[in-house]
């Protein structure tokens, strides 16, 4: 190669000298015979053949690796497809995984690193209809097993499931069927997970997030048909059948385990929990670690003041104490307080408190300035209303402690996160729900004190919300509300656990949950405080909720896995390797399929022409150039990285739609479509 190069350089110099000699002849228009010459501003006239030869010799001096798959071959076979060209331009594409398990969770190493906070027991709620309400068996056990296995791999400690009163004891008083829940507990135990059981004495359906309907036992509803006052009642005398009114807690109205002996609602709750503890005692406390006691609608300790069939966010709701049992209780309380007139004045009339969707300022009772809530008589009614709710919680938790006394598991009670109108003086939605919390009074201190007396966890919601994410006209302050409940639990030495109120899969929500769970270790934006010692953490967190949206094989699952690893390890990860999507098409996922039936004549035209009316070419083959065929190399549009879905480069993700055309033959034209579809060239994208 070096000898050839020297000859080429020598020839190059001779051409330069020859050009200088013939410069004068060039001015006269002469040209050499037998060779085509070109003029160069520096070297004069150079032979085209010499320039090509020089370029070829210089290329031969280069390293062979720089040419890649474009190196010349010894035979006359076609050039191979340059498959490495795209990878050389985009090196990250050659190193990224293409296939395999889409739920791979990268686990960082924590050796030698100080923890940022105490690890938090992390649980995930199962679907509400995990046990089929119609057949009382596990719904899709194979799919459930796979989902639980993925949660285990992600670092989740356990799951939470609702144990429905309306399923287990639906056949009659004391006729408990635990078979489906036994299958679930055995499945959870076999995977090495733990379980939180919710004693759900309420109806499923009628609250935010309820995806199914599970009623109270029929024999309980039959009593309500004859005596509707066993249910909560609003100012318009509408009955709410989600949960039995606390006014009948001690009323012997329901059939007992022995014929002729009546039971109260508290007796029924106690018998249900005692039967559960007896059936699953061998799984406590190593598998079943906690029993959350439902004490109101949605399993929360509150009145059903904002039912979805009448209420819209952020309405103030209505008081739920207009049944005969609570009215009688109010008159008795007013007489004991030597204010019998209060028994006639309250509960307040509709004209004073408004409807479910009123604002506080549009009512006489809740308005900030001059409202009835800020008077002596208003204070009496609100305190009575709240105290009855706390007494109800005390009665039910007393039975729960008795039922689970020898099991060694924790008990917990859930309080609703009513954050709207928190920035007003009256806190109207909290008042109608039974939380006497205003700008002048801490309504959660007494609740925390009651729970601490039973050694029950104070479970609170809406830990994922930030103030700036909610509209100003709702007067929502979820962050301040969570902090207030934490202070109340800490003051009375009650354990504290948290949940998210709405399903969230984004990193902002996870950062907020992490910040609320480890308040002393993180800043408000979720980043770790510099030089901070390991912060104190809450006693547990339960994520809402397991479903197909969470197990999406992509970004949502990656962010969830990151959050689960943070909670279980005690480390905050400022960066996390995102798992690539399995689908690499820019089109995204097809969300809708439309099928249009056409006859044979139209199908022939469709086979000949495109959707734009252009005639279709023949099948694409090899592109022939210079006598040597080679395959066409696909190119990447400038400005968009290969392998990245549209939307991550500033373009929005638009759901695609596929339209397929099927041919209707003459012999099956009577609403019968042939099973054969046209080829791929007849599919169009809109």
C-alpha positions as CSV (number, residue, x, y, z in Angstrom):
1,X,0.0,0.0,0.0
2,X,2.9,2.4,0.8
3,X,4.5,1.8,-2.7
4,X,1.3,2.5,-4.5
5,X,0.9,5.7,-2.5
6,X,4.4,6.9,-3.4
7,X,3.7,6.3,-7.1
8,X,0.5,8.2,-6.8
9,X,2.3,11.2,-5.1
10,X,5.0,11.2,-7.8
11,X,2.3,11.2,-10.5
12,X,0.6,14.0,-8.7
13,X,3.8,16.2,-8.8
14,X,4.4,15.5,-12.4
15,X,0.9,16.6,-13.2
16,X,1.5,19.9,-11.3
17,X,4.6,20.6,-13.3
18,X,2.9,19.8,-16.5
19,X,0.1,22.1,-15.5
20,X,2.5,25.0,-15.0
21,X,4.1,24.3,-18.4
22,X,0.8,24.4,-20.1
23,X,-0.7,27.4,-18.3
24,X,0.1,29.6,-21.3
25,X,-1.5,27.1,-23.6
26,X,-4.6,27.1,-21.4
27,X,-5.1,30.8,-21.9
28,X,-5.1,30.3,-25.7
29,X,-7.8,27.6,-25.4
30,X,-5.6,24.6,-26.2
31,X,-6.3,21.3,-24.5
32,X,-4.3,18.2,-24.4
33,X,-5.2,15.3,-26.6
34,X,-6.5,12.0,-25.2
35,X,-7.1,13.2,-21.6
36,X,-9.6,15.4,-19.8
37,X,-8.0,18.0,-17.5
38,X,-9.5,20.2,-14.7
39,X,-8.3,23.4,-13.2
40,X,-7.6,23.7,-9.4
41,X,-7.0,27.2,-7.9
42,X,-3.8,26.0,-6.1
43,X,-2.4,23.2,-8.2
44,X,-3.4,24.1,-11.6
45,X,-4.7,21.5,-14.0
46,X,-5.0,18.0,-12.5
47,X,-6.1,14.8,-14.2
48,X,-9.5,13.5,-13.0
49,X,-8.1,9.9,-13.2
50,X,-5.2,10.9,-11.0
51,X,-7.5,12.5,-8.4
52,X,-9.6,9.4,-8.2
53,X,-6.6,7.1,-7.9
54,X,-5.2,9.3,-5.2
55,X,-8.4,9.2,-3.2
56,X,-8.7,5.4,-3.5
57,X,-5.1,4.9,-2.3
58,X,-5.7,7.2,0.7
59,X,-8.8,5.2,1.7
60,X,-6.8,2.0,1.6
61,X,-4.5,3.4,4.2
62,X,-7.3,3.8,6.7
63,X,-8.0,1.2,9.4
64,X,-10.4,-1.5,8.2
65,X,-12.6,-1.2,11.3
66,X,-13.6,2.3,10.3
67,X,-15.4,1.0,7.2
68,X,-17.5,-1.5,9.2
69,X,-19.6,-3.7,7.0
70,X,-18.8,-1.6,3.9
71,X,-15.4,-3.2,3.3
72,X,-15.0,-4.5,-0.3
73,X,-15.4,-8.2,-0.8
74,X,-13.3,-10.5,-2.8
75,X,-16.2,-12.0,-4.7
76,X,-19.1,-10.4,-6.6
77,X,-21.7,-11.1,-3.9
78,X,-24.0,-8.2,-2.9
79,X,-22.9,-5.9,-0.1
80,X,-24.2,-7.0,3.3
81,X,-26.8,-4.9,5.1
82,X,-25.0,-2.3,7.3
83,X,-26.8,-3.3,10.5
84,X,-24.2,-1.6,12.7
85,X,-24.6,1.8,11.0
86,X,-27.5,2.9,13.1
87,X,-25.9,1.6,16.3
88,X,-22.7,3.5,15.4
89,X,-24.7,6.7,15.1
90,X,-26.8,5.9,18.3
91,X,-24.5,3.8,20.5
92,X,-27.1,3.5,23.3
93,X,-29.3,1.4,21.0
94,X,-26.8,-1.5,20.8
95,X,-26.5,-1.8,24.6
96,X,-30.2,-1.5,25.6
97,X,-32.1,-4.8,26.2
98,X,-34.6,-5.7,23.5
99,X,-36.7,-8.5,25.0
100,X,-37.1,-10.4,28.2
101,X,-39.0,-9.8,31.4
102,X,-40.6,-6.4,31.4
103,X,-40.9,-6.3,35.2
104,X,-37.2,-6.5,35.9
105,X,-36.5,-4.4,39.0
106,X,-33.0,-3.0,39.3
107,X,-31.9,-3.2,42.9
108,X,-29.1,-0.7,43.9
109,X,-26.4,-1.6,46.4
110,X,-26.7,0.0,49.8
111,X,-23.5,-1.3,51.4
112,X,-21.6,1.3,53.3
113,X,-24.3,4.0,52.8
114,X,-26.2,5.6,55.7
115,X,-30.0,5.3,55.5
116,X,-32.0,8.4,54.9
117,X,-35.0,7.3,57.0
118,X,-36.3,4.2,58.7
119,X,-37.7,1.6,56.3
120,X,-41.5,1.7,56.1
121,X,-43.7,-1.4,55.8
122,X,-45.2,-1.1,52.3
123,X,-48.5,-2.7,51.3
124,X,-50.7,-2.6,48.2
125,X,-54.5,-2.8,48.2
126,X,-56.0,-5.5,46.2
127,X,-59.1,-5.0,43.9
128,X,-62.4,-4.6,45.7
129,X,-63.8,-7.6,43.9
130,X,-60.9,-9.9,44.6
131,X,-63.5,-12.3,46.0
132,X,-66.4,-12.5,43.5
133,X,-69.5,-11.2,45.3
134,X,-71.8,-13.6,43.3
135,X,-70.0,-16.9,43.7
136,X,-67.8,-16.3,46.8
137,X,-64.7,-17.6,45.1
138,X,-61.4,-16.0,44.1
139,X,-61.7,-14.0,40.9
140,X,-59.1,-15.0,38.3
141,X,-56.7,-16.8,40.8
142,X,-54.0,-17.4,38.1
143,X,-53.8,-13.8,37.2
144,X,-53.9,-12.8,40.9
145,X,-51.0,-15.2,41.6
146,X,-48.9,-13.6,38.8
147,X,-49.7,-10.1,40.1
148,X,-48.7,-11.0,43.6
149,X,-45.5,-12.5,42.4
150,X,-44.6,-9.2,40.6
151,X,-45.3,-7.3,43.8
152,X,-43.0,-9.6,45.7
153,X,-40.2,-9.0,43.2
154,X,-40.7,-5.2,43.4
155,X,-40.0,-5.2,47.2
156,X,-43.6,-5.0,48.5
157,X,-44.0,-6.4,52.0
158,X,-47.7,-7.4,51.7
159,X,-51.2,-6.7,50.4
160,X,-54.5,-5.4,51.9
161,X,-57.8,-7.0,51.1
162,X,-61.4,-6.1,52.1
163,X,-63.2,-8.9,54.0
164,X,-66.8,-8.1,53.1
165,X,-69.6,-8.6,55.6
166,X,-72.0,-8.9,52.7
167,X,-70.1,-11.9,51.2
168,X,-69.1,-13.9,54.2
169,X,-72.3,-13.7,56.2
170,X,-74.8,-13.2,53.5
171,X,-76.7,-16.5,53.9
172,X,-77.9,-15.8,57.4
173,X,-76.9,-14.7,60.9
174,X,-73.8,-16.6,62.0
175,X,-73.5,-18.5,58.7
176,X,-69.9,-17.5,57.9
177,X,-68.2,-18.8,54.7
178,X,-64.5,-18.1,54.8
179,X,-63.5,-20.5,52.0
180,X,-62.5,-17.8,49.4
181,X,-60.5,-15.8,51.9
182,X,-58.7,-19.0,53.1
183,X,-57.6,-19.6,49.5
184,X,-56.3,-16.0,49.4
185,X,-54.4,-16.2,52.7
186,X,-52.8,-19.5,51.6
187,X,-51.7,-17.9,48.3
188,X,-50.3,-14.9,50.0
189,X,-48.4,-17.1,52.6
190,X,-47.0,-19.3,49.8
191,X,-45.4,-16.3,48.1
192,X,-43.9,-15.0,51.3
193,X,-46.1,-11.9,51.5
194,X,-48.1,-10.5,54.5
195,X,-51.7,-9.5,54.6
196,X,-53.8,-6.7,56.1
197,X,-57.4,-7.6,56.5
198,X,-60.1,-4.9,56.4
199,X,-63.3,-5.7,58.4
200,X,-65.6,-4.1,55.8
201,X,-69.0,-3.7,57.4
202,X,-70.1,-1.2,54.8
203,X,-71.6,-1.4,51.3
204,X,-69.2,-1.3,48.3
205,X,-70.7,1.1,45.7
206,X,-71.5,4.8,46.2
207,X,-68.0,6.1,47.1
208,X,-65.1,7.3,45.0
209,X,-63.2,4.5,43.4
210,X,-65.8,1.8,44.0
211,X,-65.6,-0.4,40.9
212,X,-68.2,-3.0,41.9
213,X,-71.3,-3.4,44.1
214,X,-71.5,-5.4,47.3
215,X,-74.5,-4.8,49.4
216,X,-75.0,-5.5,53.1
217,X,-76.4,-8.9,54.0
218,X,-79.9,-9.4,52.8
219,X,-81.2,-10.3,56.2
220,X,-79.9,-6.9,57.5
221,X,-81.5,-5.0,54.7
222,X,-84.8,-6.8,55.4
223,X,-84.9,-5.2,58.8
224,X,-84.2,-1.8,57.2
225,X,-87.2,-2.3,54.9
226,X,-89.5,-2.4,58.0
227,X,-87.5,0.1,60.0
228,X,-85.7,2.6,57.7
229,X,-84.4,4.6,60.7
230,X,-81.6,2.1,61.2
231,X,-79.9,3.9,58.3
232,X,-78.3,7.4,58.3
233,X,-80.8,10.1,57.3
234,X,-80.2,13.6,55.9
235,X,-82.3,16.8,56.2
236,X,-84.3,15.8,53.2
237,X,-85.1,12.4,54.9
238,X,-83.1,10.5,52.3
239,X,-81.8,7.2,53.7
240,X,-78.2,6.1,53.1
241,X,-77.9,2.3,53.2
242,X,-74.1,2.1,53.0
243,X,-73.7,1.6,56.7
244,X,-75.9,1.2,59.8
245,X,-76.5,4.3,61.8
246,X,-74.5,4.7,64.9
247,X,-77.8,5.6,66.6
248,X,-78.7,1.9,66.7
249,X,-75.3,0.6,68.0
250,X,-76.9,-0.8,71.1
251,X,-80.4,-1.5,69.8
252,X,-81.3,-5.3,69.7
253,X,-83.0,-5.3,66.4
254,X,-81.3,-8.2,64.5
255,X,-81.4,-12.0,64.7
256,X,-78.7,-13.6,66.7
257,X,-76.8,-16.9,66.5
258,X,-79.5,-18.5,68.7
259,X,-83.1,-18.4,67.6
260,X,-85.1,-15.9,69.6
261,X,-82.1,-13.9,70.8
262,X,-81.6,-10.5,69.2
263,X,-78.3,-8.8,68.5
264,X,-77.2,-5.2,68.1
265,X,-75.0,-4.0,65.3
266,X,-72.0,-3.9,67.7
267,X,-72.8,-7.5,68.7
268,X,-72.8,-8.5,65.0
269,X,-69.5,-6.7,64.3
270,X,-67.9,-8.5,67.3
271,X,-69.2,-11.9,66.3
272,X,-67.9,-11.4,62.8
273,X,-64.4,-10.5,64.0
274,X,-64.3,-13.3,66.5
275,X,-65.1,-15.8,63.8
276,X,-62.4,-14.4,61.6
277,X,-59.8,-14.6,64.3
278,X,-60.8,-18.2,65.1
279,X,-60.6,-19.3,61.5
280,X,-57.3,-17.7,60.7
281,X,-55.5,-18.0,64.0
282,X,-52.7,-20.2,62.6
283,X,-51.8,-17.4,60.1
284,X,-51.5,-14.7,62.8
285,X,-49.3,-12.7,63.2
286,X,-46.7,-14.0,60.8
287,X,-48.9,-13.7,57.7
288,X,-52.0,-11.7,58.8
289,X,-50.3,-8.7,60.5
290,X,-53.1,-6.2,60.9
291,X,-56.9,-5.9,61.0
292,X,-58.3,-2.6,60.0
293,X,-61.7,-2.1,61.5
294,X,-64.4,-0.5,59.3
295,X,-66.6,2.0,61.2
296,X,-68.4,3.9,58.5
297,X,-68.9,4.3,54.8
298,X,-65.8,3.4,52.7
299,X,-64.5,1.8,55.9
300,X,-63.8,5.2,57.4
301,X,-64.8,6.6,60.8
302,X,-67.2,9.2,59.6
303,X,-70.8,10.0,58.7
304,X,-71.9,9.4,55.0
305,X,-72.0,13.2,54.4
306,X,-71.0,13.2,50.8
307,X,-72.6,10.2,48.9
308,X,-71.7,10.2,45.2
309,X,-75.4,9.9,44.1
310,X,-76.1,13.4,45.5
311,X,-72.8,15.1,46.0
312,X,-70.1,16.7,43.8
313,X,-66.7,17.8,44.8
314,X,-66.1,20.3,46.5
315,X,-69.6,20.5,48.1
316,X,-69.9,20.9,51.8
317,X,-72.2,17.8,52.3
318,X,-75.0,17.4,54.8
319,X,-75.5,16.4,58.4
320,X,-76.7,12.7,58.8
321,X,-78.5,12.7,62.1
322,X,-82.2,13.0,61.2
323,X,-83.3,9.5,62.0
324,X,-85.4,8.9,65.1
325,X,-82.6,7.3,67.1
326,X,-80.2,10.1,66.8
327,X,-82.9,12.8,67.3
328,X,-83.9,11.1,70.5
329,X,-80.2,11.0,71.6
330,X,-79.9,14.7,70.9
331,X,-82.9,15.6,73.0
332,X,-81.5,13.6,75.9
333,X,-78.2,15.3,75.6
334,X,-79.8,18.8,75.5
335,X,-81.8,17.9,78.6
336,X,-78.7,16.8,80.5
337,X,-77.0,20.0,79.5
338,X,-80.0,21.9,80.9
339,X,-80.6,23.4,77.5
340,X,-83.8,21.6,76.4
341,X,-84.4,24.2,73.7
342,X,-81.4,22.9,71.9
343,X,-83.2,19.6,71.4
344,X,-85.8,21.5,69.4
345,X,-83.4,23.8,67.6
346,X,-81.2,21.1,66.3
347,X,-80.5,19.3,64.0
348,X,-80.5,22.4,61.9
349,X,-83.1,23.0,59.2
350,X,-82.2,22.7,55.5
351,X,-82.6,26.5,55.1
352,X,-79.7,27.0,57.5
353,X,-77.2,24.3,56.3
354,X,-78.0,24.1,52.6
355,X,-77.6,21.1,50.3
356,X,-74.8,18.7,49.5
357,X,-73.3,21.0,46.8
358,X,-73.6,24.4,48.5
359,X,-70.6,26.5,49.5
360,X,-70.0,27.5,53.0
361,X,-70.5,31.2,52.4
362,X,-74.0,30.5,50.9
363,X,-75.3,29.1,54.1
364,X,-76.2,30.7,57.4
365,X,-74.7,27.9,59.5
366,X,-71.2,27.6,57.9
367,X,-70.3,31.1,56.6
368,X,-67.0,32.4,58.0
369,X,-68.3,35.6,59.5
370,X,-71.4,35.4,61.7
371,X,-72.1,31.7,61.1
372,X,-74.0,29.6,63.5
373,X,-71.0,27.3,63.9
374,X,-69.3,30.0,65.9
375,X,-72.0,30.4,68.5
376,X,-72.7,28.7,71.8
377,X,-75.7,26.7,70.5
378,X,-73.7,25.8,67.4
379,X,-70.8,24.6,69.5
380,X,-73.2,22.4,71.5
381,X,-74.6,20.7,68.4
382,X,-71.2,20.2,66.7
383,X,-69.7,18.7,69.8
384,X,-72.6,16.3,70.3
385,X,-72.4,15.3,66.6
386,X,-68.7,14.6,66.8
387,X,-68.7,13.0,70.3
388,X,-71.3,10.4,69.1
389,X,-69.0,9.4,66.2
390,X,-66.0,9.0,68.6
391,X,-68.1,7.0,71.0
392,X,-69.1,4.7,68.1
393,X,-65.5,4.2,67.2
394,X,-64.8,3.4,70.9
395,X,-67.5,0.8,71.0
396,X,-66.4,-1.0,67.9
397,X,-62.7,-0.9,68.7
398,X,-63.5,-2.4,72.1
399,X,-65.1,-5.4,70.4
400,X,-62.1,-5.6,68.0
401,X,-59.6,-5.7,70.9
402,X,-61.6,-8.5,72.5
403,X,-61.8,-10.5,69.3
404,X,-58.0,-10.2,68.4
405,X,-56.7,-10.2,71.9
406,X,-54.6,-13.4,71.7
407,X,-53.6,-13.1,68.0
408,X,-50.7,-10.7,68.3
409,X,-51.8,-8.6,65.3
410,X,-52.3,-4.8,65.1
411,X,-55.6,-3.1,64.8
412,X,-56.2,0.1,62.9
413,X,-58.9,2.5,62.1
414,X,-59.2,4.8,59.1
415,X,-60.0,8.5,59.1
416,X,-61.1,10.3,55.9
417,X,-58.9,13.0,54.4
418,X,-61.4,15.8,53.8
419,X,-59.1,18.5,52.5
420,X,-61.5,20.7,50.6
421,X,-62.6,23.9,52.4
422,X,-59.7,23.4,54.9
423,X,-58.5,26.9,54.2
424,X,-61.8,28.4,55.4
425,X,-62.7,29.2,59.0
426,X,-65.6,26.8,59.5
427,X,-64.2,23.7,57.6
428,X,-67.8,22.9,56.6
429,X,-67.2,19.5,54.9
430,X,-65.3,18.2,58.0
431,X,-68.1,19.3,60.3
432,X,-70.8,17.4,58.3
433,X,-68.6,14.3,58.3
434,X,-68.3,14.4,62.1
435,X,-64.9,16.0,62.6
436,X,-65.3,19.1,64.8
437,X,-62.3,20.8,63.3
438,X,-62.4,24.5,62.7
439,X,-59.9,27.4,62.8
440,X,-60.5,27.6,66.6
441,X,-60.5,23.9,67.4
442,X,-58.5,20.7,66.7
443,X,-61.0,18.1,65.8
444,X,-58.5,15.2,65.3
445,X,-57.0,15.3,68.8
446,X,-59.9,13.6,70.4
447,X,-60.0,10.9,67.7
448,X,-56.3,10.2,68.1
449,X,-56.8,10.0,71.9
450,X,-59.6,7.5,71.5
451,X,-57.5,5.3,69.1
452,X,-54.4,5.5,71.4
453,X,-56.5,4.1,74.3
454,X,-57.1,1.0,72.2
455,X,-53.5,0.9,70.8
456,X,-54.9,1.3,67.3
457,X,-53.1,2.8,64.4
458,X,-54.4,6.2,63.2
459,X,-54.7,5.5,59.4
460,X,-55.1,8.6,57.2
461,X,-55.5,9.3,53.5
462,X,-54.5,11.8,50.8
463,X,-50.8,11.6,51.5
464,X,-50.1,11.9,47.8
465,X,-51.7,15.4,47.3
466,X,-50.0,18.8,47.1
467,X,-51.7,22.1,47.7
468,X,-50.7,23.6,44.4
469,X,-52.3,20.7,42.4
470,X,-55.8,21.6,43.5
471,X,-57.8,24.7,42.4
472,X,-57.9,27.8,44.6
473,X,-61.7,27.9,44.6
474,X,-61.8,24.6,46.5
475,X,-59.8,26.0,49.4
476,X,-58.0,22.7,49.7
477,X,-54.9,22.3,51.9
478,X,-54.1,18.5,52.0
479,X,-50.5,19.0,53.1
480,X,-51.5,21.1,56.2
481,X,-54.3,18.6,57.0
482,X,-51.9,15.6,57.0
483,X,-49.5,17.5,59.2
484,X,-52.3,18.3,61.7
485,X,-53.3,14.7,62.0
486,X,-49.7,13.6,62.4
487,X,-49.3,16.1,65.3
488,X,-52.5,14.9,66.9
489,X,-51.3,11.2,66.7
490,X,-47.9,12.1,68.0
491,X,-49.3,14.1,70.9
492,X,-51.4,11.2,72.2
493,X,-48.8,8.6,71.3
494,X,-50.9,6.8,68.7
495,X,-49.3,5.0,65.8
496,X,-49.7,6.6,62.4
497,X,-50.2,4.9,59.0
498,X,-51.0,6.4,55.6
499,X,-52.6,5.8,52.3
500,X,-53.1,7.7,49.0
501,X,-56.7,8.7,48.4
502,X,-56.7,8.5,44.6
503,X,-54.7,6.3,42.2
504,X,-51.4,8.0,41.2
505,X,-48.6,6.6,39.1
506,X,-46.4,9.7,38.5
507,X,-43.1,10.5,40.3
508,X,-44.5,13.8,41.7
509,X,-47.1,11.8,43.7
510,X,-44.5,9.3,44.9
511,X,-42.2,12.1,46.0
512,X,-45.0,13.7,48.0
513,X,-45.9,10.3,49.6
514,X,-42.3,9.8,50.5
515,X,-42.1,13.3,52.0
516,X,-45.1,12.8,54.1
517,X,-44.1,9.4,55.3
518,X,-40.6,10.6,56.3
519,X,-41.4,14.2,57.2
520,X,-38.3,14.8,59.3
521,X,-35.8,13.4,56.7
522,X,-36.9,15.1,53.5
523,X,-37.5,18.6,52.3
524,X,-40.8,19.9,51.1
525,X,-39.8,19.0,47.5
526,X,-39.0,15.5,48.4
527,X,-35.2,15.8,48.3
528,X,-33.0,14.6,51.1
529,X,-31.9,17.2,53.6
530,X,-28.1,17.6,53.6
531,X,-26.4,16.2,56.7
532,X,-29.7,15.0,58.1
533,X,-29.7,11.9,60.4
534,X,-32.1,9.1,59.6
535,X,-35.5,10.6,60.0
536,X,-38.5,9.0,61.8
537,X,-41.0,7.3,59.6
538,X,-44.7,6.4,60.0
539,X,-45.7,2.9,61.0
540,X,-46.8,1.8,57.5
541,X,-48.1,2.8,54.1
542,X,-50.7,1.2,51.9
543,X,-50.8,2.0,48.2
544,X,-54.1,2.3,46.3
545,X,-54.4,0.1,44.2
546,X,-53.3,-3.0,42.4
547,X,-54.7,-3.2,38.8
548,X,-53.9,-3.4,35.1
549,X,-52.9,0.3,35.1
550,X,-50.1,-0.3,37.6
551,X,-48.8,-3.5,35.8
552,X,-48.5,-1.8,32.5
553,X,-45.0,-3.2,31.6
554,X,-43.6,0.3,31.3
555,X,-43.1,3.6,32.9
556,X,-45.8,3.2,35.6
557,X,-44.4,0.0,36.9
558,X,-40.9,1.3,36.8
559,X,-41.8,4.3,39.0
560,X,-43.8,2.1,41.3
561,X,-40.8,-0.3,41.7
562,X,-38.6,2.6,42.5
563,X,-41.0,3.8,45.2
564,X,-41.3,0.3,46.6
565,X,-37.5,0.0,46.9
566,X,-37.3,3.4,48.6
567,X,-39.9,2.5,51.2
568,X,-38.5,-0.9,52.0
569,X,-34.8,0.1,52.0
570,X,-34.8,3.5,53.7
571,X,-33.0,5.2,50.8
572,X,-34.1,8.0,48.6
573,X,-33.1,7.6,44.9
574,X,-32.7,10.9,43.1
575,X,-32.2,9.0,39.9
576,X,-33.5,5.7,38.6
577,X,-32.8,3.7,35.5
578,X,-36.1,3.6,33.6
579,X,-37.0,0.3,32.1
580,X,-37.4,0.6,28.3
581,X,-40.7,0.0,26.8
582,X,-41.2,-3.3,25.0
583,X,-43.1,-1.6,22.2
584,X,-40.7,0.6,20.2
585,X,-43.1,1.9,17.6
586,X,-43.6,5.6,17.3
587,X,-47.3,4.9,16.7
588,X,-47.9,3.8,20.3
589,X,-50.5,1.4,21.3
590,X,-53.6,0.9,19.2
591,X,-56.6,1.8,21.3
592,X,-59.4,1.2,18.9
593,X,-60.1,-1.2,16.0
594,X,-62.8,-0.5,13.4
595,X,-63.8,-3.0,10.8
596,X,-65.6,-1.9,7.6
597,X,-67.2,-4.4,5.3
598,X,-67.0,-3.8,1.5
599,X,-67.9,-5.8,-1.5
600,X,-65.6,-7.4,-4.0
601,X,-65.6,-4.6,-6.5
602,X,-64.5,-2.1,-3.9
603,X,-61.9,-4.5,-2.6
604,X,-60.3,-4.7,-6.1
605,X,-60.0,-1.0,-6.3
606,X,-58.5,-0.9,-2.8
607,X,-55.9,-3.5,-3.9
608,X,-54.9,-1.2,-6.8
609,X,-54.9,2.2,-5.1
610,X,-53.8,3.7,-1.8
611,X,-55.9,5.8,0.5
612,X,-54.6,8.9,-1.2
613,X,-55.8,7.7,-4.6
614,X,-52.4,6.9,-5.9
615,X,-51.7,3.7,-7.8
616,X,-49.9,1.1,-5.7
617,X,-46.5,0.1,-6.9
618,X,-45.3,-3.5,-7.0
619,X,-43.9,-5.2,-4.1
620,X,-40.7,-3.4,-3.0
621,X,-37.6,-5.4,-3.7
622,X,-33.9,-4.7,-3.8
623,X,-32.7,-1.4,-5.2
624,X,-30.4,-1.9,-8.1
625,X,-27.5,0.5,-8.6
626,X,-24.3,0.0,-10.5
627,X,-25.2,-3.5,-11.4
628,X,-25.0,-4.7,-7.7
629,X,-28.2,-5.0,-5.7
630,X,-28.3,-3.9,-2.1
631,X,-31.0,-3.5,0.5
632,X,-32.3,-0.1,1.4
633,X,-31.1,1.2,4.8
634,X,-33.8,2.8,6.9
635,X,-33.0,6.3,8.1
636,X,-34.1,8.1,11.2
637,X,-35.9,11.4,11.1
638,X,-33.7,14.2,12.1
639,X,-34.3,15.5,15.6
640,X,-35.9,12.3,17.0
641,X,-33.9,9.6,18.7
642,X,-34.4,6.2,17.3
643,X,-36.3,3.8,19.6
644,X,-38.0,6.6,21.6
645,X,-41.8,6.9,21.5
646,X,-43.2,10.1,20.1
647,X,-44.2,12.4,22.9
648,X,-40.9,12.2,24.7
649,X,-39.5,14.7,22.1
650,X,-42.1,17.4,22.6
651,X,-44.8,15.6,20.5
652,X,-48.0,14.6,22.3
653,X,-49.0,10.9,22.4
654,X,-52.1,10.6,20.2
655,X,-54.0,7.3,20.5
656,X,-53.8,5.5,17.1
657,X,-56.7,3.8,15.4
658,X,-56.6,0.8,13.0
659,X,-59.2,0.4,10.3
660,X,-59.5,-3.0,8.7
661,X,-61.5,-3.7,5.6
662,X,-63.1,-7.2,5.0
663,X,-64.5,-8.4,1.8
664,X,-68.1,-9.6,1.5
665,X,-68.5,-12.2,-1.2
666,X,-71.5,-12.7,-3.3
667,X,-72.5,-16.0,-1.9
668,X,-72.5,-14.7,1.7
669,X,-74.0,-11.3,1.3
670,X,-76.7,-11.8,3.9
671,X,-74.8,-10.2,6.9
672,X,-72.1,-12.8,6.6
673,X,-68.6,-11.6,6.3
674,X,-65.8,-13.8,5.0
675,X,-63.1,-14.7,7.5
676,X,-60.3,-13.6,5.2
677,X,-59.1,-10.0,5.4
678,X,-57.0,-8.1,2.9
679,X,-53.3,-8.0,3.2
680,X,-51.4,-5.4,5.2
681,X,-51.5,-2.9,2.4
682,X,-55.2,-2.4,3.0
683,X,-54.8,-1.2,6.6
684,X,-54.9,2.5,7.1
685,X,-53.9,4.6,10.1
686,X,-55.8,7.8,11.2
